[in-house]
């Protein structure tokens, strides 16, 4: 039986902060290379595998690239290095693709029209949707006629359909800032400013993204900043070659 709750699938964070709420927009904000897209895929995979109806839409890559990244996360095969994929790994990839295509996961196909309006039209037939994940808020605002209209559309969509709606956004490290400085919602770029009003906010912090903090290599802090059951942070491991986050060992 499928649980009603929508979780990230990252045990320490879920135990700390509770589920992704339905009926609201949840913002996941991170600086470049901190893994926001990989986090989005991680959440999609977990909820698909636990029986929820999930839609994932990327405004950064075409559907084939999104599927390739999803397969890498599922199989532990680096699909960006095709020359190293032997027969056994190829079989794993083919099985994973078949399983994904037969699941309730829905990946958005822009079909030459990469707009939020096109996305919502294609979602019309997903009557029992549980979770929508939208990667890259500022790209979704392309063609926005009224500032904040994109966020209003997303907030209304979450409320009207009572779904979890998770959206990623980019943060810019201040010129006088350091990699070890915790990210802040005030670092959102101009086009992303409206999404700061999201009811639930998570910040991703990768202090070693430029290799300057080796003792934190491969680690990302998930910070429950606002709207969760409890505030605080949990640390996970980022595996960029597989486009995923995983729990740290419980040593």
Phi, psi and omega in degrees: 000133181284132175288146178291334185287145175251120182239168178282337186087000177257107197302315184294319179291317181297321178294326180285307195258344181086186187284163170290123186287147172273153176080007180224164171269129174251119180266131171245109186246137183206154171286167182301143179068012177277346174104025181299318180293320177295324177296317178302316178295322179299315180293319179298313181300313183300313184287329173296314183291339178263013170095007178275157176269113188241138171242133177233131183232125177249130174264008182251341183211161179283168186300323180297321179293321179297316178297318179300316179295321180295318179296319178300317180294327183281323188257350187061034175245126179284098184286352176277358179235070187300332182290344180262003183270106181275184185299318180297317179292324177299321178297318177300319180297314182296321178294319179297316179298319179297316179297317180296316181294335180268354181276182179272003178292134179241120177257132183290132174251106184299332179052043177082358181231085185272075181224155178297325179298317178296319179300311183295327177294316180291336179280353188303327183274358180272073190291332183250033182296138177257321189215129172248129177243123183240117184263116175090085182299315188295330177286331178291341181276000182304128180084005180297125183273330181238124179306131180089355182296324180296314180296320178299318178298316180294317180296318178295321179298316180297318182290313185294325182259358180051051179247160166283136180227109183251128182230137178265152178213154185264138174251147179250120177297128178302152183302328181261015184268168179240152178303331183278349177292135177295141178291158180223150181297338179290351179275001177300140176291169185304314183291339182263358185308318182301328184288352174297343179277004179303142183292329181235132185228132170238139175245135176259130181235116178243090187294337183254029185295338177250015176073023182260354180229072189301334179291346177249021183302130177078003183256144174226135176266127174263115187253116175279097190270326184199141170086358178272172178298327178213146176275163179136192182218156176225143183258135179230172177259135178257125178244084187299330181293339178248006175057048183207162169249147176221160176296145169290151176301144181271070180282000000 
